[in-house]
Structures are given as C-alpha cells and as structure tokens.
Amino acid sequence: MTNTETTRTEEYDVVVLGGGAVGENVADRAVQGGLTAVIVEHELLGGECSYWACMPSKALLRSAAALRAARAVRGAAEAVTGDLDVQAVLARRDSFTNNWSDAGQVAWATGAGIDLLRGHGRISGTREVTVHTPDGGTVVLRARQAVAIATGSDAYIPDIEGLREARPWTSRDATSVKEVPASLVIIGGGVVAAEMATAYAGFGTRVTLISRGALLAGMEPFAGERVTAALRENGVDLRLQTEPSRVARTDHGFAIETSAGDTVEAEQLLVAAGRAPRSVDIGLETIGLRPGTWLDTDDTLLVPGFDWLYAVGDINHRALLTHQGKYQARAAGDVIVARAIGRDVSDARWGAHVASADHGAVPQVTFTDPEVASVGLTAEAAIAAGHRVRAVDYDLGWVAGASLHADGYRGQARLVVDEDRSVVLGATFVGPDVAELLQAATVAIVGEVPLDRLWHAVPAYPTVNEIWLRLLETYGRESAIPKNRERADLTPVD
Amino acid sequence: MTNTETTRTEEYDVVVLGGGAVGENVADRAVQGGLTAVIVEHELLGGECSYWACMPSKALLRSAAALRAARAVRGAAEAVTGDLDVQAVLARRDSFTNNWSDAGQVAWATGAGIDLLRGHGRISGTREVTVHTPDGGTVVLRARQAVAIATGSDAYIPDIEGLREARPWTSRDATSVKEVPASLVIIGGGVVAAEMATAYAGFGTRVTLISRGALLAGMEPFAGERVTAALRENGVDLRLQTEPSRVARTDHGFAIETSAGDTVEAEQLLVAAGRAPRSVDIGLETIGLRPGTWLDTDDTLLVPGFDWLYAVGDINHRALLTHQGKYQARAAGDVIVARAIGRDVSDARWGAHVASADHGAVPQVTFTDPEVASVGLTAEAAIAAGHRVRAVDYDLGWVAGASLHADGYRGQARLVVDEDRSVVLGATFVGPDVAELLQAATVAIVGEVPLDRLWHAVPAYPTVNEIWLRLLETYGRESAIPKNRERADLTPVD
C-alpha cells in the first residue's frame, strides 16, 4: 500500500516470464540443473491449462463420455436410468481447478526451489525483466543466463462487426461456467469449438456452431466429418462454410447475423476462432522485437539473434498444446543449463536439447464424441511435404475389441505411411474412447519403427488396439519382410 | 448314413489340423501365397477363442466394466441407479459367440478359398492326415508341402481326489453359462480364474477362489496384489497359498476340502488351473512324437526333425494367447509358402517368417478389476535372463489423465529398463481401463526404441498415457541424452 515507490533489483540465472505448465517446467529443469530461477506471473501459477483449458474442459467432458460408454453396452445400459448431473459435473470441474486457487502450485514451486514473483513482467533490456508487482512496487530482474518467454496465448477475437463490443465468452468463460446457458452460439470450428459444442450439447444447452470452414480442418477429413455427423445427431445446429457478419447484444443475449443472411439468437456467445500470442505488452520492443507477434525460435527454443532469449510453449507457435509446450520446456530448461555450465549441447535431431517432435510428431486428442486422436502428418500434409505416401484406412467398428467395447461401435483409423522409408508418418483414430490408442502411434513415429518391425508388435486380443493388425493387413503382408533382407539368400533355419 | 465304408484320398499343399483362429490364419496365409489348404476341425470353425474363451469371457466382463467406469465419475454416477442386467449380459455374450454357430466362419473360409473338412484328424504318417468324418467316412489327406498342427489346448484338470469324477466346470462352461449359479468355487489363480472371479462376483454370485499360490503369479507382484485386494473388496473369498485336497459332489453342488482343513461348499465348481496340450489323440505316435505333449518348434514354427511339420498356437506352448498364436500363424503360413516355391526365407530375428516376439515381447491383458496389461519381461524375469535392469514404478493415480478418467483412480505402472542398452524390456499397467495403454509399450519393446528417443514420444495431455512421461521422469532426465552423443563435442545450433 505504501510501497508504490519501491524499486529493487534481483539477480537470477534464469527469469521465466509466465507461470503456466511450460514456464514451470523451464524453471524446474533449470533449478534441477543447479541454476537459480524465478517465475513472473500476474495470474494463477499453473496457467491456462490448469484453470481455463485442458483440465476444466476435460472435466466438463468426461462424465458425459463415461455415461455414453455405459449406455452403449447392453447389460450396463439398463442400469443407466438418469441423466447427466450437470451440477455435479460443474462441481467436479471445480475440484480439478482447485476452485481457481493456485496454492498447491505455489507449494510445489517452493518445494522445487523455484522463486515466484507475482506481477506483470516486461522485458526492459538485454537479460532484464522489469516487474510491476500488485502492491505497486517495481522489481528489476537481471538474468545471468537466460530469459524464457512462456506467456502463452489468448483467445483470438476475429474482426467481426460488433463482436468485441458484445463481450462474448472465450474459452476461459466456457470452461469456468457456473450457470449453463439455455442456448449458446459458438463461432469457430477448431478443437475448442468442437469440444465445447460437445460439452454444452451434453448439458442440454441448445448449441449453434458457426464455422467459416469445415470442422477440425487441418486434421484428416474424416475426423471433422464424423464429429460433424455426431454433433448433428446430438442436436447441434452446425452452420459450416458460414461466416458471422455482425454481432449485437440483445435483451436476451446475442444476435449473430451470418453470411447466409440468417440471424441466430442465443443466450450466450462463445468465440473459439483460434489463438493470439500473449506478447502485446511484454516489452518486446525494448529488444527490437515486434509486440503482438509469435516468436521464432530454433529447435533449442532460442530466439534467433539472441544468446539469452528463449520462447517456449504457445508463444513460439510451434504447437499450441500443453504437453508439447512442456516438452519444449524440458529441452529449453536443460539447454540453458548446458550452455550455462559449458556442458555438451545435445542438439542433433532427437537430442535432449531440441524439440524435434514439434516437426511431424505432435500428438493431439480432441475430446469430442467421437474422440479424435491424431499424431504426425495427415496424408495431405505428408504429400505437401514431399513424401511419397500411402494412406491406409480401416473401419474401427470392424475390430472385435471395439465391438466388445460398445455395441454398434463406429470409428475410423488411418495410418499415413512413408513409402520410401516404410515408416509411419501420421496416424488418426476417430471413435469412442480412442484417446489412449494414440501413444502407440506416437512411439512408432518418433521411434521410426519400420512396418516390418511393427508386425511383431502384436496387439492384445481382444482390445481396440487390434486396429494395428488390421491396418498392417490392409497395407499388405509384403510389408512384413524387412527391406534390407529382401535380397538376402536363403538362410538356414537355426 | 450309408457312407460308413467310404475312404477317399485328397491332396493339398497344406493340411491344417485344427480350425481355431490360429489354424485359420495358417491356411489363409498359405492360400494367399498361392497354395491349396484344407482345415480339419471336429468342433466349431473359429475355435476356442471365438466360442469359449476371449470373446465370450470379455463379453461377460465388459458391461460391468462400463458400468463401473460410469459409477466412478461424479456427474455420471448419479445417473446410474440400477444394477448390471445379467440376462442382458448373457444375451450380449450369445451375440458375440453367434449362439455357437460357425456359419459366419465357414462363409469366411469359403470366400478365402480354404477348404474345410469336418471330422477328427490324426496324423497317419509322413505328410499324411487321416480324418474320420461325422458321417462315418474316412478321408486321407496328403500334404504336398506341410501339415500344421494347430489343435490348441484344453483345460488342465489337476490330480485332486474326486475332482475329475465330480465333472467340474472348465473355462468352456464358465464362459457359456446360461444360468448363473448362486455360489461358485474357482480352483486356480491365473488369468482365467481371476477373470471369472471378477465376472461372477459382478453377477452377484458368491465366489470363493482357491489358489495354491498368489494370484496372477508370473506377472509383476503388484498386479496380483491389486487384483487380490479388489476382489476381496468386491466380496470374493480368496484362499491363497491353499490347495484343494478332495472334491465331492453334494446334493446342492460341490464340497471342496482344502489343505487348510476347511470345506468350501458351492453350487458350482470351476477348474481353471492351467492348460493341457490337445495332442493326445492326433496320431503323433505314427511319426515318432509323444502324444499328450507340447510340441517344440524353431522360430519358424517348424518341428525339429521334420521339414513338413509345423506346430502353431497353444500346442507349441510358446505363448498361450490367441493374438500370439495368430502372429505365429502368419509367420508359419508365409514360411510354408516361401519354402514351397523357393522364395527367400526371412528368418533372421524380427524377420517375416519368425515369431521373434514370442521371446520377450508377448502382450497380455487380463480383464479383471483393475485390469492388468503387461508385455515383455517382469523385473524378476529380466534379472533371471541375465539383464542388468532397473524397474521404474509410478502410481497411476497421480497422473492427471487418470484422475480425470475416474474419481479416486487407483493404479500402478512399471517399466523394466535394460540398463546396458537403455531400452524397455517389460511394462505392466494395473488399473481401470489400462488395456489400451499396452500397445505403446509393445511398440517400444519390439521397436527397441531407446529411452532417449521415448522422451520425444510426448503423451497427449491429459490422457492416462501421461504415465509415459512420469515413468521417464522417475527414471531420470539424464536418460534423455542420446547415448552415442554423450561424448560429442559442442555442436553449433542450426
């Protein structure tokens, strides 16, 4: 209160701007490597994922998914007589966000030897961050080794007449909802839009989704198609290839005029049209970078032109996913240590200090109904990247394990195979409860395990993972012969 | 009817004795390779797995598992007001066994160009099988290239006083049950015993399980321990380290005296004490082999001392699992073709014509509550095999994805790491719905993907597969540095 004039200077090896999961991991790796680190955070320590994204959104979706799974199996279905208890779902969500308290995260950071400075941090020069603290004080942080920007991203608000003024919901509001609206319009067609359409439709909200393109564009086309069909079955009014042209507040909520000439009215409006970098007001201009832009990095997450500035997580726009940001954070934290103490830098492809997987091995699960689990390149992206590819498709519903899992199971799987190297470049699974199928594909892609070896990775019967056998069989049994032995002479049986 | 005297001779490239999934796959690969093949089967085409094992047992277990999963999530739990509908479960099981009709399988075989000869086949000399058909006829089958024995295994009935005479249930009866008994004693402690205890306890049957050892011996100890604890919580009377000493029929069912001096009475008795080879009456003596024994093979499934006799599936005792038998069948069918037409034999380790994964990469899912998914070597087995190992343990309940999946999720995971080669030798997951986690471990083991590469196989957040990150972190971040680069000089950042 009386501190408004205080300015102090502190020195750390590493200053981390932004205390989400990514920033926490950079700091943790640095401290575990023997350096000192401070995290600057003006909101909750733990960040977007913990309080307004992954955790609450999945908590909003899980109960309905579990109920759906039980309803899909005779013998169990008969026992499900009630409906989803929305209040219980919201209460459960609250427990996963710790009621938006970061006390647990603060205790973790303290235990991990990481300092936390609450306040708004801005880069104020080379190796320097100036923080305005909530009590009005100013702290100048000097970074002996590195500053890591891990400020993440914000919801992007597209330039639609009246939209910003109407103060729509963003993902934060949708995931932290306390009272479910009777009707909701969602602008957007990506993961957040599709997941929130699924969640709110499950809550009984009348949902309209307006997307200028197809749903889940960028993924294999059948992913968006199947989610589109399922959302429509569940009563969601999907308006694809449609643009909102004007938004206004009404007495009862919102009115959205569309490019089709219609007006959609709803109690609430969610904008889920992508993300914008949180770099507007972090002092980038003081070091010659442009505020409001995504930051380029090399594979060690170092910003080109600097030997002390790292950009980690969403802010570098390599892969806007918590797990991928944490992955980058481990590499960045470790390489900061290696460079600080003169240890070997492991920056060859797949080394410890590079985020190689960001290029072509990024896994993502979309918790819609059906779920979409994808990793690596789509067939289209693989072709565009110059690979000679073959896409192998199989109907998940034909897999014995899937039909045991749920009556009338419907799903689809695709493997994208590099024909020259006989390795998997991408995999997509769409269907109920496919989320946990993904890791095998990620290991196959990252491990560059050739098809002939994958034939020996026998899926347990009867699990849904039998899809692996079916995909290989669909590709053709000739792929079981190791390529470097095709020309070998007959070998005596040992 | 009037055919009793008929004897005819037929010639095929390949004669397959036994038409389970294994025999079907041998024949299918042979036919796809351009050979002719006949399957001899005296029961249902499709075999044990389709009618009396994997399919019906999993069908008996799945509905309860789905219901349990819904009950474990607030928001969904409130909607589950009823109990498992046992009659609906049995009806669902019937649909998976096609009411024990093999018409669909016969149609498949016909479409695949495989001949089917119904009857009891016995080897009657070199490359010869004599079949007694149901109409009293005799068919002598001459095999130009190979005879494949794929007769499988039967329930083993241990030598306990009165047991055989009491005509207890075996796995076939337990999986094809029409009326659920009020009480059931299970003799055995392996997968079938544990799964059937889980299923019947879920049906409301009073279950007593008598095992001379621990439950699920041979797996990581914590697997059996957790299943033991859960079965006890669910009211199963587990008598471990106990031997049945005498069995008798009573007016109400069975009385089983145990080595502890107690007598357990129950309406029904299931013996699930292992498997015996189905080789007693298949003519092995005519070619100098001993009836009633398991058959040795090399890795191409060829029986030593013969150039025409293959033993595939349970009968060779390499890995008594349908998926592993089918895997062997693909290798065997293909190598029979290769040898027949003089094509290269791919029999180096991990080749197309060898079942290399039988040695140290066999996956298995036990559909108990909690589920047990394991692949490769246990820590104990790895040490016994001479590996320098480190076992890495992590509590699955601490994984964010698991706690989202079910409130109060309890589970355990272990990775067995080869310290010399820095690869995974074994993995075990125990917990609700862990079945689909297994394939990633199988790919890692079979692909011999080193730990430093596995760090780049980022699990999607928040899924249960995040266990992979936690296991690697528990092992230690130093494992992220590629071993062959540890001594490399500083490399310039590109």
Chai-1 contact restraints between the chains, C-beta under 6 A:
chainA,res_idxA,chainB,res_idxB,connection_type,confidence,min_distance_angstrom,max_distance_angstrom,comment,restraint_id
A,C54,B,Y461,contact,1.0,0.0,6.0,A-B,restraint_1
A,C54,B,P462,contact,1.0,0.0,6.0,A-B,restraint_2
A,K58,B,L404,contact,1.0,0.0,6.0,A-B,restraint_3
A,K58,B,P462,contact,1.0,0.0,6.0,A-B,restraint_4
A,R62,B,V73,contact,1.0,0.0,6.0,A-B,restraint_5
A,R62,B,L404,contact,1.0,0.0,6.0,A-B,restraint_6
A,S63,B,V73,contact,1.0,0.0,6.0,A-B,restraint_7
A,S63,B,G75,contact,1.0,0.0,6.0,A-B,restraint_8
A,S63,B,A76,contact,1.0,0.0,6.0,A-B,restraint_9
A,A66,B,A69,contact,1.0,0.0,6.0,A-B,restraint_10
A,A66,B,A70,contact,1.0,0.0,6.0,A-B,restraint_11
A,A66,B,V73,contact,1.0,0.0,6.0,A-B,restraint_12
A,A66,B,A76,contact,1.0,0.0,6.0,A-B,restraint_13
A,L67,B,A70,contact,1.0,0.0,6.0,A-B,restraint_14
A,L67,B,A76,contact,1.0,0.0,6.0,A-B,restraint_15
A,L67,B,A79,contact,1.0,0.0,6.0,A-B,restraint_16
A,A69,B,A66,contact,1.0,0.0,6.0,A-B,restraint_17
A,A70,B,A66,contact,1.0,0.0,6.0,A-B,restraint_18
A,A70,B,L67,contact,1.0,0.0,6.0,A-B,restraint_19
A,A70,B,A70,contact,1.0,0.0,6.0,A-B,restraint_20
A,V73,B,R62,contact,1.0,0.0,6.0,A-B,restraint_21
A,V73,B,S63,contact,1.0,0.0,6.0,A-B,restraint_22
A,V73,B,A66,contact,1.0,0.0,6.0,A-B,restraint_23
A,R74,B,A88,contact,1.0,0.0,6.0,A-B,restraint_24
A,R74,B,R92,contact,1.0,0.0,6.0,A-B,restraint_25
A,G75,B,S63,contact,1.0,0.0,6.0,A-B,restraint_26
A,G75,B,L84,contact,1.0,0.0,6.0,A-B,restraint_27
A,G75,B,D85,contact,1.0,0.0,6.0,A-B,restraint_28
A,G75,B,A88,contact,1.0,0.0,6.0,A-B,restraint_29
A,G75,B,V89,contact,1.0,0.0,6.0,A-B,restraint_30
A,G75,B,R92,contact,1.0,0.0,6.0,A-B,restraint_31
A,A76,B,S63,contact,1.0,0.0,6.0,A-B,restraint_32
A,A76,B,A66,contact,1.0,0.0,6.0,A-B,restraint_33
A,A76,B,L67,contact,1.0,0.0,6.0,A-B,restraint_34
A,E78,B,D85,contact,1.0,0.0,6.0,A-B,restraint_35
A,E78,B,A88,contact,1.0,0.0,6.0,A-B,restraint_36
A,A79,B,L67,contact,1.0,0.0,6.0,A-B,restraint_37
A,A79,B,V80,contact,1.0,0.0,6.0,A-B,restraint_38
A,A79,B,G82,contact,1.0,0.0,6.0,A-B,restraint_39
A,A79,B,D83,contact,1.0,0.0,6.0,A-B,restraint_40
A,V80,B,A79,contact,1.0,0.0,6.0,A-B,restraint_41
A,V80,B,V80,contact,1.0,0.0,6.0,A-B,restraint_42
A,T81,B,T81,contact,1.0,0.0,6.0,A-B,restraint_43
A,T81,B,G82,contact,1.0,0.0,6.0,A-B,restraint_44
A,G82,B,A79,contact,1.0,0.0,6.0,A-B,restraint_45
A,G82,B,T81,contact,1.0,0.0,6.0,A-B,restraint_46
A,D83,B,A79,contact,1.0,0.0,6.0,A-B,restraint_47
A,L84,B,G75,contact,1.0,0.0,6.0,A-B,restraint_48
A,D85,B,G75,contact,1.0,0.0,6.0,A-B,restraint_49
A,D85,B,E78,contact,1.0,0.0,6.0,A-B,restraint_50
A,A88,B,R74,contact,1.0,0.0,6.0,A-B,restraint_51
A,A88,B,G75,contact,1.0,0.0,6.0,A-B,restraint_52
A,A88,B,E78,contact,1.0,0.0,6.0,A-B,restraint_53
A,V89,B,G75,contact,1.0,0.0,6.0,A-B,restraint_54
A,R92,B,R74,contact,1.0,0.0,6.0,A-B,restraint_55
A,R92,B,G75,contact,1.0,0.0,6.0,A-B,restraint_56
A,D298,B,V493,contact,1.0,0.0,6.0,A-B,restraint_57
A,T300,B,V493,contact,1.0,0.0,6.0,A-B,restraint_58
A,T322,B,Y461,contact,1.0,0.0,6.0,A-B,restraint_59
A,H323,B,V458,contact,1.0,0.0,6.0,A-B,restraint_60
A,H323,B,A460,contact,1.0,0.0,6.0,A-B,restraint_61
A,H323,B,Y461,contact,1.0,0.0,6.0,A-B,restraint_62
A,Y327,B,V458,contact,1.0,0.0,6.0,A-B,restraint_63
A,V345,B,L490,contact,1.0,0.0,6.0,A-B,restraint_64
A,S346,B,I481,contact,1.0,0.0,6.0,A-B,restraint_65
A,S346,B,R485,contact,1.0,0.0,6.0,A-B,restraint_66
A,D347,B,T491,contact,1.0,0.0,6.0,A-B,restraint_67
A,D347,B,V493,contact,1.0,0.0,6.0,A-B,restraint_68
A,W350,B,R453,contact,1.0,0.0,6.0,A-B,restraint_69
A,W350,B,H456,contact,1.0,0.0,6.0,A-B,restraint_70
A,A352,B,A480,contact,1.0,0.0,6.0,A-B,restraint_71
A,A352,B,I481,contact,1.0,0.0,6.0,A-B,restraint_72
A,S356,B,H456,contact,1.0,0.0,6.0,A-B,restraint_73
A,A357,B,H456,contact,1.0,0.0,6.0,A-B,restraint_74
A,A357,B,V458,contact,1.0,0.0,6.0,A-B,restraint_75
A,P363,B,A460,contact,1.0,0.0,6.0,A-B,restraint_76
A,V365,B,A460,contact,1.0,0.0,6.0,A-B,restraint_77
A,V365,B,T463,contact,1.0,0.0,6.0,A-B,restraint_78
A,L404,B,K58,contact,1.0,0.0,6.0,A-B,restraint_79
A,L404,B,R62,contact,1.0,0.0,6.0,A-B,restraint_80
A,A435,B,T463,contact,1.0,0.0,6.0,A-B,restraint_81
A,E436,B,E436,contact,1.0,0.0,6.0,A-B,restraint_82
A,E436,B,L437,contact,1.0,0.0,6.0,A-B,restraint_83
A,E436,B,T463,contact,1.0,0.0,6.0,A-B,restraint_84
A,E436,B,V464,contact,1.0,0.0,6.0,A-B,restraint_85
A,E436,B,N465,contact,1.0,0.0,6.0,A-B,restraint_86
A,L437,B,E436,contact,1.0,0.0,6.0,A-B,restraint_87
A,L438,B,A460,contact,1.0,0.0,6.0,A-B,restraint_88
A,Q439,B,A440,contact,1.0,0.0,6.0,A-B,restraint_89
A,Q439,B,P459,contact,1.0,0.0,6.0,A-B,restraint_90
A,Q439,B,N465,contact,1.0,0.0,6.0,A-B,restraint_91
A,A440,B,Q439,contact,1.0,0.0,6.0,A-B,restraint_92
A,A440,B,A440,contact,1.0,0.0,6.0,A-B,restraint_93
A,A440,B,V443,contact,1.0,0.0,6.0,A-B,restraint_94
A,T442,B,A457,contact,1.0,0.0,6.0,A-B,restraint_95
A,V443,B,A440,contact,1.0,0.0,6.0,A-B,restraint_96
A,V443,B,V443,contact,1.0,0.0,6.0,A-B,restraint_97
A,V443,B,A444,contact,1.0,0.0,6.0,A-B,restraint_98
A,V443,B,A457,contact,1.0,0.0,6.0,A-B,restraint_99
A,A444,B,V443,contact,1.0,0.0,6.0,A-B,restraint_100
A,V446,B,H456,contact,1.0,0.0,6.0,A-B,restraint_101
A,V446,B,A457,contact,1.0,0.0,6.0,A-B,restraint_102
A,G447,B,G447,contact,1.0,0.0,6.0,A-B,restraint_103
A,G447,B,V449,contact,1.0,0.0,6.0,A-B,restraint_104
A,G447,B,R453,contact,1.0,0.0,6.0,A-B,restraint_105
A,V449,B,G447,contact,1.0,0.0,6.0,A-B,restraint_106
A,R453,B,W350,contact,1.0,0.0,6.0,A-B,restraint_107
A,R453,B,G447,contact,1.0,0.0,6.0,A-B,restraint_108
A,H456,B,W350,contact,1.0,0.0,6.0,A-B,restraint_109
A,H456,B,S356,contact,1.0,0.0,6.0,A-B,restraint_110
A,H456,B,A357,contact,1.0,0.0,6.0,A-B,restraint_111
A,H456,B,V446,contact,1.0,0.0,6.0,A-B,restraint_112
A,A457,B,T442,contact,1.0,0.0,6.0,A-B,restraint_113
A,A457,B,V443,contact,1.0,0.0,6.0,A-B,restraint_114
A,A457,B,V446,contact,1.0,0.0,6.0,A-B,restraint_115
A,V458,B,H323,contact,1.0,0.0,6.0,A-B,restraint_116
A,V458,B,Y327,contact,1.0,0.0,6.0,A-B,restraint_117
A,V458,B,A357,contact,1.0,0.0,6.0,A-B,restraint_118
A,P459,B,Q439,contact,1.0,0.0,6.0,A-B,restraint_119
A,A460,B,H323,contact,1.0,0.0,6.0,A-B,restraint_120
A,A460,B,P363,contact,1.0,0.0,6.0,A-B,restraint_121
A,A460,B,V365,contact,1.0,0.0,6.0,A-B,restraint_122
A,A460,B,L438,contact,1.0,0.0,6.0,A-B,restraint_123
A,Y461,B,C54,contact,1.0,0.0,6.0,A-B,restraint_124
A,Y461,B,T322,contact,1.0,0.0,6.0,A-B,restraint_125
A,Y461,B,H323,contact,1.0,0.0,6.0,A-B,restraint_126
A,P462,B,C54,contact,1.0,0.0,6.0,A-B,restraint_127
A,P462,B,K58,contact,1.0,0.0,6.0,A-B,restraint_128
A,T463,B,V365,contact,1.0,0.0,6.0,A-B,restraint_129
A,T463,B,A435,contact,1.0,0.0,6.0,A-B,restraint_130
A,T463,B,E436,contact,1.0,0.0,6.0,A-B,restraint_131
A,V464,B,E436,contact,1.0,0.0,6.0,A-B,restraint_132
A,N465,B,E436,contact,1.0,0.0,6.0,A-B,restraint_133
A,N465,B,Q439,contact,1.0,0.0,6.0,A-B,restraint_134
A,A480,B,A352,contact,1.0,0.0,6.0,A-B,restraint_135
A,I481,B,S346,contact,1.0,0.0,6.0,A-B,restraint_136
A,I481,B,A352,contact,1.0,0.0,6.0,A-B,restraint_137
A,R485,B,S346,contact,1.0,0.0,6.0,A-B,restraint_138
A,L490,B,V345,contact,1.0,0.0,6.0,A-B,restraint_139
A,T491,B,D347,contact,1.0,0.0,6.0,A-B,restraint_140
A,V493,B,D298,contact,1.0,0.0,6.0,A-B,restraint_141
A,V493,B,T300,contact,1.0,0.0,6.0,A-B,restraint_142
A,V493,B,D347,contact,1.0,0.0,6.0,A-B,restraint_143
